């Protein structure tokens, strides 16, 4: 398909995202909106998720899972028929072959503050609300939010971390996971306390630096 025709298809498709009535506001007021022109970096994490640096901040964009998605190495542009980029049905990731509406926008910290290397993990503490505090060599700490459908983390004695990007880092990217590993209790004949479900991969939804409030919350269990 010629480049001009691809561009025309993309523009027509993006216009179709806007509601037909005329009283659509020109500017969105959501705190998770940002100007399209302020995007300085975009990293595709998987076909339906990407990290964006814009307006001096960082965001995670989730795309409509029913769309074709963004293919590896494919050029992508974030555009909106309303001006700012928002999760309002009028913003989309546009490629030469697909238009994927932005379904959700979540503010995040910078990758430098968010990511950590698995080899630097020194200990962990199971917190409340599906959160695990990770202690790193050198004194750094990260708060890992896991999928709410995960098994009871405080029942497990040890963990393995799996890097979805296969680069030895955990950033909250798709396929990053924490997996319970049988400890001494399991291996010494107390297996009846556990089920196979306790040892399945548990998706890591996000990673953030620990705040003072996070550290003040008492852990349910701490390990080194």
C-alpha positions in Angstrom: 0.0 0.0 0.0 1.5 3.4 -1.0 2.6 5.6 1.9 0.1 8.4 1.2 -2.8 5.9 1.1 -1.7 4.3 4.3 -1.6 7.7 5.9 -5.1 8.5 4.6 -6.5 5.3 6.0 -5.0 6.0 9.4 -6.5 9.6 9.5 -9.9 8.4 8.4 -9.9 5.6 10.9 -8.8 8.0 13.7 -11.6 10.4 12.9 -14.1 7.6 13.2 -13.1 7.3 16.9 -14.7 10.7 17.7 -18.4 10.9 18.6 -20.6 12.2 15.9 -22.2 15.0 17.9 -20.8 18.5 17.7 -20.5 19.3 21.4 -17.3 17.3 22.0 -15.0 19.4 24.3 -11.8 20.5 22.7 -9.7 19.8 25.8 -9.9 16.9 28.2 -9.6 17.5 31.9 -8.4 14.1 33.1 -5.2 14.1 35.1 -4.0 11.1 33.0 -4.1 13.1 29.7 -1.0 14.6 28.0 -0.3 16.6 24.8 0.5 14.4 21.8 3.3 16.8 20.9 5.0 16.4 24.2 5.9 12.7 23.6 9.7 12.3 23.8 10.0 8.5 24.0 7.8 5.4 23.3 8.6 1.8 24.1 6.4 -1.0 22.8 6.1 -3.7 25.6 3.8 -6.0 23.8 1.2 -5.7 21.0 -1.3 -4.0 23.5 0.9 -2.1 26.0 3.6 0.6 25.8 5.5 3.0 28.0 5.5 6.6 27.0 7.5 9.6 28.2 5.6 12.8 27.7 5.4 16.3 29.2 8.2 15.4 31.6 6.3 12.4 33.0 6.0 8.7 32.4 2.8 6.7 31.5 1.8 3.1 30.7 -0.7 2.9 27.9 -2.9 -0.1 27.5 -4.5 -0.6 24.1 -7.9 -2.2 23.2 -7.1 -5.9 23.4 -9.5 -6.7 20.6 -7.5 -4.7 18.0 -4.6 -6.2 15.9 -2.0 -4.5 18.1 1.5 -3.2 17.4 3.9 -5.7 15.8 7.6 -5.8 16.9 9.6 -3.2 15.1 6.6 -1.5 13.6 6.5 2.3 13.5 3.7 3.6 15.7 2.3 7.1 16.4 0.0 8.1 19.3 -2.7 10.4 18.0 -6.0 11.9 19.0 -9.0 13.4 17.2 -9.6 15.6 20.3 -6.1 17.1 20.9 -4.7 15.6 24.1 -4.0 11.9 24.5 -6.6 10.4 26.9 -8.3 7.1 27.5 -11.5 8.5 26.1 -12.1 6.6 23.0 -10.7 9.3 20.8 -7.0 8.5 21.2 -5.2 5.6 19.5 -1.9 4.0 18.6 -1.7 4.3 14.8 0.4 2.0 12.6 0.4 1.4 8.9 -1.9 -1.5 9.3 -4.0 -0.9 12.5 -5.6 1.7 14.7 -5.8 0.6 18.3 -7.8 2.8 20.7 -6.1 3.7 24.0 -8.1 1.9 26.7 -6.2 3.0 29.8 -3.4 5.4 30.9 -1.6 4.9 34.1 1.1 7.3 35.5 4.3 5.5 36.3 7.8 6.4 37.6 10.8 6.6 35.2 12.2 3.3 34.1 15.4 4.1 36.0 13.5 4.3 39.3 11.1 1.5 38.5 13.2 -1.4 37.2 15.7 -3.6 39.1 17.9 -6.5 38.3 17.0 -9.9 39.6 20.6 -10.5 40.6 20.5 -7.5 43.0 17.6 -8.8 45.1 18.7 -9.4 48.7 15.4 -10.1 50.4 11.7 -9.5 50.4 8.7 -8.8 52.6 5.1 -9.8 51.7 2.9 -6.8 52.2 -0.9 -6.4 52.1 -3.0 -6.0 49.0 -1.0 -8.3 46.8 2.2 -6.3 47.2 5.8 -7.5 47.8 8.6 -5.2 49.0 11.9 -6.1 47.4 15.1 -5.1 49.1 18.1 -4.6 46.8 21.8 -4.6 47.3 23.0 -1.1 48.1 19.8 -0.3 50.1 17.3 0.3 47.4 13.7 -0.9 47.7 11.0 -1.5 45.2 7.3 -2.3 45.7 6.0 -5.0 43.4 2.2 -5.1 42.8 1.0 -8.5 41.6 -2.1 -9.8 40.0 -5.1 -9.9 42.4 -5.9 -13.4 41.2 -2.6 -14.7 42.6 -2.4 -17.3 45.4 -1.8 -16.3 49.0 1.8 -15.0 48.8 2.3 -15.2 52.5 1.9 -19.0 52.5 5.1 -19.4 50.4 8.6 -19.6 51.7 10.7 -18.6 48.7 10.2 -16.8 45.4 11.8 -16.8 41.9 11.5 -13.8 39.6 11.0 -14.1 35.9 12.0 -11.3 33.5 9.4 -11.0 30.6 12.0 -9.2 28.5 14.6 -11.9 29.2 17.2 -9.2 30.1 17.4 -10.1 33.8 15.3 -7.0 34.9 11.9 -6.6 36.5 10.0 -3.5 35.4 6.4 -4.5 35.5 6.5 -5.4 31.8 4.1 -8.0 30.4 5.3 -11.5 31.3 7.3 -10.3 34.3 6.3 -12.8 37.0 6.9 -13.9 40.5 6.8 -17.7 41.2 6.5 -19.4 44.5 9.2 -22.0 45.1 8.9 -25.0 47.5 10.9 -24.3 50.7 12.0 -26.5 53.5 8.4 -27.1 54.8 7.3 -28.5 51.4 10.4 -30.6 50.9 10.3 -32.0 54.4 6.9 -33.7 53.9 4.5 -30.9 54.6 3.3 -30.7 51.0 -0.3 -31.1 52.0 -0.3 -27.5 53.1 0.3 -26.4 49.5 -1.3 -27.0 46.1 0.1 -26.9 42.6 -1.7 -23.6 42.2 0.5 -22.1 44.8 3.5 -22.5 42.5 2.1 -21.1 39.3 3.6 -17.9 37.7 2.0 -14.8 39.2 2.0 -11.8 36.9 3.7 -8.6 38.1 1.4 -5.7 37.3 3.7 -2.8 38.3 6.9 -1.9 40.0 7.4 1.4 41.9 10.0 2.8 44.3 8.9 2.4 47.9 7.6 5.5 49.6 7.8 6.4 53.3 4.2 5.4 53.7 4.9 2.0 52.1 7.8 1.4 54.5 5.6 2.4 57.5 3.1 -0.3 56.7 3.9 -3.5 58.6 4.7 -6.5 56.4 2.9 -9.8 56.9 6.1 -11.7 56.4 9.8 -10.7 55.8 12.6 -12.8 54.5 16.3 -12.4 53.6 
